[in-house]
Amino acid sequence: MQHIRGIETEQSRRDARWNAARGLGDCAAYMANEAQRMGALGFAYLARPEHSVRGPSWLRGATASVEAHYRYAREIMGITDGDQFYA
């Protein structure tokens, strides 16, 4: 039987982390990680050149959505604005 190594995808690794969660603390850590990841992907998405022709209202809405991901992650982790300032 042949074994293929290293074929994990990002989705399968996230699924493995989620399935390994045993308590509420593990779930909170997973959700904070995912919220930060989605926020980072969102900022990369906003920086794409094809979005430079969109209007300011679209940019405000998209930026607010991305900031909400980070705000949710900080809320889960219990990080305040003061903590972020000194980090």
C-alpha positions in Angstrom: 0.0 0.0 0.0 1.3 3.4 -1.0 1.2 6.3 1.5 1.2 9.9 0.3 2.8 12.3 2.8 2.3 16.0 3.2 -1.0 16.3 1.3 -2.8 18.2 4.1 -4.6 21.3 3.0 -5.2 24.4 5.1 -8.8 23.3 5.4 -7.9 19.9 6.7 -5.5 21.3 9.2 -8.2 23.7 10.5 -10.6 20.8 10.6 -8.1 18.8 12.7 -7.6 21.7 15.1 -11.4 22.0 15.5 -11.9 18.3 16.0 -9.2 18.3 18.6 -11.0 20.9 20.7 -12.0 19.5 24.1 -13.4 22.4 26.0 -14.7 26.0 25.7 -11.2 27.4 26.0 -10.1 25.3 23.0 -13.1 26.5 21.0 -12.4 30.2 21.9 -8.8 29.8 20.9 -9.8 28.3 17.5 -12.4 31.0 16.9 -9.9 33.8 17.7 -7.4 32.2 15.4 -9.9 31.9 12.6 -11.1 35.5 13.1 -7.6 36.8 12.9 -6.9 34.7 9.8 -10.0 36.0 8.1 -9.1 39.6 9.0 -5.6 39.2 7.5 -7.1 37.7 4.4 -9.5 40.5 4.2 -6.8 43.2 4.4 -4.9 41.4 1.6 -8.1 41.3 -0.4 -8.6 45.0 0.0 -5.1 45.7 -1.2 -5.7 44.1 -4.6 -5.3 46.5 -7.5 -8.7 45.8 -9.0 -10.4 47.3 -6.0 -8.8 50.7 -6.5 -11.6 51.7 -8.9 -14.4 50.9 -6.4 -16.1 53.8 -4.6 -15.4 55.1 -1.1 -18.6 53.6 0.3 -17.6 50.1 -0.8 -14.2 50.6 0.8 -15.7 51.8 4.0 -18.0 48.8 4.2 -15.3 46.3 3.3 -12.9 47.8 5.8 -15.6 47.7 8.5 -16.2 44.0 7.8 -12.5 43.2 8.1 -12.1 45.3 11.3 -15.1 43.4 12.8 -13.1 40.1 12.4 -10.3 41.6 14.4 -12.6 43.1 17.0 -14.3 39.7 17.4 -10.9 37.9 17.9 -9.9 40.5 20.5 -13.2 40.1 22.3 -12.7 36.3 22.5 -9.1 36.7 23.7 -10.1 39.4 26.2 -7.7 41.9 24.7 -8.5 45.6 25.3 -7.5 48.7 23.3 -4.9 49.5 26.0 -3.3 46.0 25.5 -3.2 46.5 21.8 -1.6 49.9 22.2 1.4 48.5 24.1 1.7 45.3 22.1 
